[in-house]
């Protein structure tokens, strides 16, 4: 049971990390086009949580 729970936790952490990394990549590529400040603030809030 514990091994299964650990696997789920690792999967969730990896998905979150990929999601955040993807947001950073999008900001780097499309940052100047639209609402850069809002995106950066939302990312900072996500990192703090």
Steps between C-alpha positions, in 0.01 A plus 500: 500500500775746592691432179189575294443826690864598449472432127190722476671781692808484276277503189310806627824684582643422154180618327502823703869556424439449127200733512701775673798449266263520203358827629851642537584388145183662363581820689852502357372451145176703504567718804500837325188430296227496766457555876852410609466656847181310579657168395814560707293591808290184463817290469651662810180427692508137383863463608424644845217246545 
